[in-house]
Amino acid sequence: MTDFEIEEHEYDVLVIGAGGAGLRAAIESMALGCKTAVVCKSLFGKAHTVMAEGGMAAAMGNVYSEDNWKVHFRDTMRGGKMLNNWRMAQIHAEEAPDRVLELEEYGALFDRTEDGLILQRDFGGHKYARLAHVGDSTGLEMIRTEQQKAASLGVKVFAECTINRLILDKETNSISGAIGYWREKGNLILFKAKAIILATGGLGKMYAITSNSWEGTGDGHAMAMMAGAEMVDMEFVQFHPTGMVWPPSVKGILVTEGVRGDGGTLRNSTEERFMFNYIPEMFAAETASSEEEADAWYDDHSLGRRTPDLLPRDEVARAINSEVKAGRGSPHGGVFLDIASRRSAEYIQKRLPSMYHQFMQLAGVDITSEPMEVGPTCHYAMGGIKVNAETEASSVDGLFAAGEVAGGLHGANRLGGNSLSDLVVFGRRAGKGAAEYAKQKDNFSAIDKEFIDTTITNMMKPFENEGGDNPYAIHKELQDSMQSLAGIIRTEDELIQMLNKIDELREKMKTVTVDGNRWFNPGWHLALDLEFMLTNAECLVRAAIERKESRGGHTRDDYPQTSPELSKVNFILKQVDGKTQVESRPLEEMPEELKQLFEDD
Ligand SMILES: Cc1cc2nc3c(=O)[nH]c(=O)nc-3n(C[C@H](O)[C@H](O)[C@H](O)COP(=O)(O)OP(=O)(O)OC[C@H]3O[C@@H](n4cnc5c(N)ncnc54)[C@H](O)[C@@H]3O)c2cc1C
């Protein structure tokens, strides 16, 4: 066994990640009587979820009484181009309203209608105004209230602590624990756990332009793969249409869809509202065909069809990309998003306070009097760990997943607002699933000591290497190449180039070198995260090569149409003997009563 000192802990359920999903999972597991801990890379209360702005989608019917779970389910499936796990989409739509009310019970102060109900706003792809929100700081309120609830139940928190590997019992191939390090001093920490829930969020940091926080390095995706878990839909990455494009230091920071939900429109350099030129067949029947009709819809949804500015994100991102390519972009390579000429300054500041400050402080732009410049930014991973829809169990015994790290719910494209509701609906279910699993186990499973030794040796290698590349240089190469070779528009040639690039970067990783020691060493942390990013990049690219069609967040220049054959399959990825294998698997058949909801399509 290693000479390094290792701090050890035992928990029935270990939750990795303290975002909206991890906290909700921990609350459930603790409430069901399991000794539960949460580990997170950042300070407690600072997970990526705090950045969520626009709101959480739930068919509460507070603004439009016509809304119900069936309409939400249909919107989610159509937004995901029908590749979603239909059962997850059904559970999500059915349970989201209860989870919003539960957050209110925890103390969340949602915005209100005049009648005192929870207010709901419009977002892309949702037929009715459906997003419960707290101004444009909904994620912050979610974390604040979940955190208080978790603390009140006695959930133990290990903050600024990074897990590096999941540990399996060699005999049974089931989860027995996890090993990681304290970020501050690099001291090692080992958790024995009967069940583990991964709630580690997204993987956007492998791209150069992204809205993701520094934590979005896809650790959970990669650790699950390394432990043998099946992944689904990894080719589908959402490029949100509206990120800031200028100044360079803030490129990629998100501009919430709430701007368009509250009346903002997209214009090109000729001031044309170009989205009217990009209405796809699938959404034509319910999308306005003139500016007058679109504007009337904002005032009263019964007066017309919805504005094309609020088509699903994949459609809008592609349209912006085409306008810029055609030379009709804004001065800094995006398009214009204008709310100033359409709403009063008072309305904008009340409904979109964070956007107002973001542009004023970061770009010197007053959005109440001038348009914003926006363009696509890597935002969300639809793909992730394949889970059971009811329990969130992965294909590895004892391993569960919820939130952005899990795949299936969103299919080929996520609708805005469906993530925050996903976190609490499936966070709760994962907490329950893991707690029930842990309760069946009398003892902790065996920790594989040989595996611990190898893990620690690998973790320390960047200090022993000499003369290799530094991790920042390798990260930049990965980000730049993913952006240009596996980004919003893809081709087979470029994807193969990307696979070769990944091999090249893996070679460089063998000698990646960091200065200093384990104390306060972000270079070392990045070197360890890079292994995760490369694992995920390979997984994404291999799936993208196999999906020879354009659908949702995956656009192939060499296969611009959707393929009827590929509309029937998910791609499942798995590591076997360290190699990533891809297999196409038929979608599960939807029951007749749900199929009927799509009869008009
Ligand atoms: C700017 C922005 C605005 C958004 N707005 C909305 C919105 O309005 N509505 C909506 O539905 N969605 C929105 N989204 C998407 C949504 O915020 C995310 O999908 C969601 O918050 C992810 O939550 P999560 O709980 O899965 O993970 P996260 O909130 O990302 O949390 C991950 C947690 O895992 C921890 N972690 C990661 N790796 C490790 C490791 N190796 N060891 C230990 N801990 C680890 C992190 O420290 C963190 O605590 C937005 C996203 C962005 C970027």
The ligand as a MOL file (V3000), in Angstrom:
LIG
                    3D

  0  0  0     0  0            999 V3000
M  V30 BEGIN CTAB
M  V30 COUNTS 53 58 0 0 0
M  V30 BEGIN ATOM
M  V30 1 C -25.0910 30.6570 -17.5660 0
M  V30 2 C -26.0130 29.4890 -17.5270 0
M  V30 3 C -27.3650 29.6990 -17.3670 0
M  V30 4 C -28.2400 28.6210 -17.3280 0
M  V30 5 N -29.5700 28.8690 -17.1620 0
M  V30 6 C -30.4290 27.8180 -17.0590 0
M  V30 7 C -31.8190 28.0520 -16.8330 0
M  V30 8 O -32.2730 29.1800 -16.7150 0
M  V30 9 N -32.6260 26.9850 -16.7480 0
M  V30 10 C -32.1800 25.7090 -16.8720 0
M  V30 11 O -32.9780 24.7880 -16.7830 0
M  V30 12 N -30.8510 25.4660 -17.0780 0
M  V30 13 C -29.9740 26.4800 -17.1650 0
M  V30 14 N -28.6440 26.2330 -17.3630 0
M  V30 15 C -28.1550 24.8550 -17.3130 0
M  V30 16 C -28.0590 24.4090 -15.8560 0
M  V30 17 O -27.6240 25.4800 -15.0600 0
M  V30 18 C -27.1100 23.2310 -15.6480 0
M  V30 19 O -27.3760 22.2340 -16.5790 0
M  V30 20 C -27.2850 22.6630 -14.2480 0
M  V30 21 O -27.1350 23.6870 -13.2980 0
M  V30 22 C -26.3380 21.5270 -13.9260 0
M  V30 23 O -26.5760 21.1570 -12.6020 0
M  V30 24 P -25.9300 19.8710 -11.9420 0
M  V30 25 O -26.4970 19.7560 -10.5680 0
M  V30 26 O -26.0680 18.7240 -12.8550 0
M  V30 27 O -24.3830 20.2070 -11.8490 0
M  V30 28 P -23.5860 21.5290 -11.4360 0
M  V30 29 O -24.4360 22.6040 -10.9150 0
M  V30 30 O -22.6910 21.8120 -12.5820 0
M  V30 31 O -22.7380 21.0260 -10.2250 0
M  V30 32 C -21.7130 20.0750 -10.3840 0
M  V30 33 C -21.1230 19.8130 -9.0380 0
M  V30 34 O -20.2080 18.7380 -9.1400 0
M  V30 35 C -18.9860 19.0860 -8.5050 0
M  V30 36 N -17.9240 18.3010 -9.1210 0
M  V30 37 C -17.6280 18.1830 -10.4290 0
M  V30 38 N -16.5990 17.3350 -10.5950 0
M  V30 39 C -16.2440 16.9260 -9.3530 0
M  V30 40 C -15.2290 16.0710 -8.8570 0
M  V30 41 N -14.3700 15.4560 -9.6560 0
M  V30 42 N -15.1370 15.8980 -7.5180 0
M  V30 43 C -15.9800 16.5230 -6.6590 0
M  V30 44 N -16.9590 17.3460 -7.0880 0
M  V30 45 C -17.0770 17.5350 -8.4150 0
M  V30 46 C -18.8830 20.5680 -8.7100 0
M  V30 47 O -17.9870 21.1490 -7.8030 0
M  V30 48 C -20.3270 20.9730 -8.4530 0
M  V30 49 O -20.5780 21.0630 -7.0900 0
M  V30 50 C -27.7490 27.3110 -17.4460 0
M  V30 51 C -26.3890 27.1110 -17.6180 0
M  V30 52 C -25.5300 28.1870 -17.6670 0
M  V30 53 C -24.0870 27.9620 -17.8960 0
M  V30 END ATOM
M  V30 BEGIN BOND
M  V30 1 1 1 2
M  V30 2 1 2 3
M  V30 3 2 2 52
M  V30 4 2 3 4
M  V30 5 1 4 5
M  V30 6 1 4 50
M  V30 7 2 5 6
M  V30 8 1 6 7
M  V30 9 1 6 13
M  V30 10 2 7 8
M  V30 11 1 7 9
M  V30 12 1 9 10
M  V30 13 2 10 11
M  V30 14 1 10 12
M  V30 15 2 12 13
M  V30 16 1 13 14
M  V30 17 1 14 15
M  V30 18 1 14 50
M  V30 19 1 15 16
M  V30 20 1 16 17
M  V30 21 1 16 18
M  V30 22 1 18 19
M  V30 23 1 18 20
M  V30 24 1 20 21
M  V30 25 1 20 22
M  V30 26 1 22 23
M  V30 27 1 23 24
M  V30 28 2 24 25
M  V30 29 1 24 26
M  V30 30 1 24 27
M  V30 31 1 27 28
M  V30 32 2 28 29
M  V30 33 1 28 30
M  V30 34 1 28 31
M  V30 35 1 31 32
M  V30 36 1 32 33
M  V30 37 1 33 34
M  V30 38 1 33 48
M  V30 39 1 34 35
M  V30 40 1 35 36
M  V30 41 1 35 46
M  V30 42 1 36 37
M  V30 43 1 36 45
M  V30 44 2 37 38
M  V30 45 1 38 39
M  V30 46 1 39 40
M  V30 47 2 39 45
M  V30 48 1 40 41
M  V30 49 2 40 42
M  V30 50 1 42 43
M  V30 51 2 43 44
M  V30 52 1 44 45
M  V30 53 1 46 47
M  V30 54 1 46 48
M  V30 55 1 48 49
M  V30 56 2 50 51
M  V30 57 1 51 52
M  V30 58 1 52 53
M  V30 END BOND
M  V30 END CTAB
M  END
